[in-house]
């Protein structure tokens, strides 16, 4: 049976070119990048080249890029590190953020840090005016994701940055889903801290980075070494850092052409689903959204379905998709993003997310629609609807 992978927001396959770039640093170039001898210096040079590549692509300086173990650690370092250094000042975020942002914020709130969780509109983005009312001299940090990982809505970061900075606060954004997919310039957007992760852009798992604008006061999460200029101690993972930079470089070079191709596939699938299923609701902004994500709910008042059961049945057809974020998929809980957007619990549970990537084609779309029609017919029959 031919298998079709439509879960590229969860992870992407490793690009063979990225693997080739990493291979020497697993074997021949094995030195500790913190060692001063020739073996260490050789590894250090590779690490700094990787740092410089990432910095150049996102509009930063090399000294503003810090390697982490991935997007979750980068988000935690940004939020908890700023809160620790801010002396009791608060945080503002949204109800539709990734759990890697929400849970550190909830932890800080339980520990006494003032945290405000702003509501989002039906598209999954905050109203800039609600942010203007929420921030002030007591705000240390605003954390709003660049684009939502479930519905794909792109945030108006430049406007958010202007409001945030006018209040004297810093802006952090989780760009895990946007790095290498849409243009990203930290200076142009007014971003102070930015998280990214390699495995979302055909790089290796276990490596990410946090951009920290020069001069930003932030405390480390870990103690025990001076690596990454004291911001992230621990022996540097040179092969994965090289892979992270190469993945971002390749994705950025292909961005314009690949985004247009994925947008066409997404729109084709959307049109085919719209024609086949009158019970369908489409989630996310109709225009300001990522090119590769299509999030679909079945109206529970017309056709009650379980998203996880739908995902399982599609998997039996050889088609991999998901009902929400990979971090919570399988929990049987409705998406917090969709609930924040105003979907009822039943409809939020009857949701599937398609996310396209380099391996997908028009033929995949045709196969998906055919399989979805069959699966829905069987589930409809089973429910008596």
N, C-alpha and C positions, 0 to 999 in steps of 0.2 A: 504494500500500500504506500502510495506517495504521501509524504508528510509535508505539511505547510506550517511554517513558523510565523505567527503573527503576534508575538509578545516581545517586541524589541524595546518596549519601555522597561521591561523587567531586566533584561540583559541582552547583549548582542554577542554573536560568535566572534572569536578572536580573528582579526585580520591576519592572514599569513605573513604579510609584510611587516606587521608589528611583531610577530613572533621572531622573524628573522633579525629584526633590529635588536631584540632582547637577548638572543641566544649567546652572544659573546660574553655577556655580563653574568651569565649563570656558570661559566666555566673559565675561560682564559683570563678575563678581567674580573678577578674575584676579590680584590682588596677592599678593606674597610675604608669608606670615603673620608673617615675622620683621621686616618693614619697619615703621618707626614712623609713616609717613605714613598718610593716610586710606585709601588703597587697601590697604595692608597691614593696617591695623586692622580693616577690614571682613572680610578673609579670616580674620584671627585670631579674630574673634568667632564666625564659623561653625565654626572648628576647635574652639574651646572649648565651644561648644554641643554639638557632636558628642561631645566627651570627657565632658561632663556627662551626656548621655543614656545613654551606655554605663555610666558609673559608677553612675548611679541604678538601672539595671536589674540589675546584678550585686552591688549592695550595697556599693559602694566609694565613695571620695571622688574627685572629678575629678582631683586631683593625683596619684592613684595609677594612672592609665590612660595608657599610652604607645603611640602608634601605630607599627606596623611594616609591612613589606611583605606580611605574611601569617602563617599559623600556624607555618611552618617557621622563619622568622626569630625569631618570638616564643619558640619552644621553645629555639632556639640561644642567644638572649640570656639566657633564664632559666638554662639549665644552664651554659653557658660563662661567663656573667657572674658567677654566684654562685661557681663554682669558682675563677675568677680572684681574686675578692675574699676567698676563704675561707682562703687561706694554707696549702694542702696538705690540708685536710680533704676527706673523700670524699663519694661520691654513692651512693645506693641507688635502683635502679629495677627494673622487671620485664622478663621476657623477651618479653612480649607488647605492648610499647609500639610506637607509631608510629615509623617510621624517623627522623623528625625529632627524636626523643628518643634512640633507640638509637645512631644514628651519632655525634652529638656526645659521647655517653657513651663509645663505643668509642674515639673520637679522644682524649678526655681520658685514658682508661686507657692507651693507647699512649704518652701523654706523661708518664705517671707518677702521675696522680691515682688514688687507690683507688676502684674502682667495683665494686659488687655488683649482679648481675642475678638477681633473685629468680624462682624458678619460679612458675608459675600452676597452678590446678587445672583440672579438666575443663571448667569454665565460662569460663575465661580471666581469673580474678581471683586476686590474691595471698591467701595466708592471713595475716591480721593478726599471728598469732603468729610467723610467719617474719620479718615486718618487725620485730617487737619484739626478736627475737634478732639482727637484722642492724644495727640502728642503735645509736649510742652517742656518746660525746663527740667521737669522730673523724669523725662524719658532719656534713656541712654541709647537704646537700640530699637530700630524697626526691622523686622525680618519678614519679607514678602518674597515668595518664590517668583522666578523669572517667568516660568510657565508651569501650569498645573500638570502633574504627572498622570492624572486620571482622565481629565477631559481636554487637556491641551491648551486651555485659554492662556494667552500671553498677557502678562501684567503691564500696565503703563508705567514702567520703572522710572523713566525720566521725570514724570510728574510726581511720582511717589518720592523720589530723591529730593526734588525741590522743596516739597512740604516737610520732609524729614529734616533736611539741613537747616531750613528756616527756623525750626524749633530747637536747633542745637544738638540733634541726635545723629547717630550713625545709621547707615542702611546696609543690611546684610541681605543677600539674595541667594537662594538655592537654585543654581543653574545646571543641575545635574542632567535635566532633560533637554537643555537648550545648547549647551556647549557642543560645537561641531555641527549643529543642525540649523541654527539661525545666527545672523551676525551678533557679535557680542563684544562690546568695548566698554570697559569699566569706567574710563574717563568720560566718554560721551554720555553714558547713562547715569553717572554720578554715584556709582556704587563704591562703598567703603570696604565691604567684605563679600567674597563670592566663593561658593562651594561648587566643585565639579568632581566627577567620578569617571574613571577610564572605561569601565566595563559597559557603560551606556553608549559608547561610541567606538565599539569594535576593538577595545583595548583589554588588558588583563583585569581580572577581579583583584580586589585587595589593595588598590592604590587610587588615591584621589589627591586633590589639592585644595588649599584655601588661599585665596588672594586676600591680603590684608594691606590696606592703604598705608603707605609710609607715615609714621608718626602716630599710628593708632595704638592706644594703650589697651593691652589685652594680656590676661594671665594664662599660662599654659594649663592644660588639663593634667598632664603627666609630669612627673619629676624624676630626675635621674640621669641627666646628661645635658650637654649643651648643643646637641644637633639642631639643625634648622633654626640657628641663631636663638636657641633657648625656647622657641615657641612650641616645638614638638620634638622632645627628646626621644632617643632610641636610634639604633643603628639604621642608617639610611638604606632603603631597599632600592638599590641602583637599577637592577634589571627592570623592575616594575615602573620605576620613574621614567626610564627610557621608553618603555612601552606606552605609558600614559601620554608622553609628549608626542611620540610618533603617531599614535591613534588620533590625537587632536589635530595634528598637522595634516594627516591624510583626509580626515573628515572635513576639515576646513577648506582644503583644496577642491574637494568634490561637492561642497555644500550647495552651490547654486543649482547645478545640474541635477543633483540627487534630490534636493528638496522639491524641485518642479516635478520630477518623475513620481515621487511619493505622493505629492499633492494630487496628481492625476489619478493614481490608484485609489487613494482615500475617497476622492469625489465620486469615482466610478462605483465603489462599493456602497457609498452613501445613497447614491441614486438608485442602485439596484435594490437595496434594502427598503428604501422608501416606497418603491413600486410594489414590492412583494408583501410588505407587512404594514397595514394601516395602523396597527397598535403601537408602532414604534415612536419613541421620542428621542431626539438627538441632543446630547449634552455638550455644553461648551459654547464658546462664542462662534457665531456663524462665519466670521472673517478673521478676527485676531486670534488665531490658534496655530498650533504646530502642524506642519504638513503631514505628519505620519500617524497621528492619533485620530481614531474614530470611536466615540463612546456612545453606546446605544442602550436605551432602556425600553422595556416593554411595559406599557401602561397597565398597572395591576388591576385597574377597574374594568379593563376590557379583556385582559389575558393574564391571569396569575401564573407566574413562572418563578422558578428558583434559578438565579444566575449560576450558582455553582453546579447545579444539575445540568444546565445548558452547556457549561464549559466542559463538564465530564463527558457528555454525549458527543460534543464536537471533537473532543480528544479521541474518542473511539473511531471517529471518521478520519483521524490523522491530522487534525487541525488544532494547533496550539494557540489559544488566546486566554484571556483571563477575565475575571469579574471585577477587578479593581487593582489596587496597588499590590505589587508582589510581596510587600512586607506584611500584608494582612490577608491576602488571598487564602481561602480555605478556612477563615475564622467563622464563617456563616453569619457574620455581622454585616449590616448594610454599610455602604461606603459613607464615611463621615463627610466626604466632599459633597456627595449628592444630597445628603440630608441638609448640609449647610446651604446648598443651592435651592432648597425648597422642595425636593422630591419627597413623596411619601415613602414610608418604610417598605411597603410592598414593591413599589416601582424601583426603589433604590436597590432592592435585593435582586430584581429581575433585570440586571444590567450586565453587559459584556463590553469589553474594550478590545478593539483591534489596533495593533500598532505595527506599521509596515517597516521594512528594512531592505537592505541591498539585494537580498535573495528573492524578493517577491516580484510577481509579474501579473499581467492582465489575466493570464490563465489561472493564477491563484484566486483572483477575485471571482471568476466564474465558478471555480470549484467550491469556494466558500459559500456562495449564495445557494448553489445547488444543495450542498450538505445542510445548510441552515434551514432551508425549506423543508427538507425531509425530517430533520430533528424536531423542528417546531411542530410539524404535523403530528408526529408521534407523541410529543409532549401535550399537544392540544387534545388529542384523542384520549390520552391517559387522564387528563384533568376533567374530561367531559365537556370541554368548551370548543 
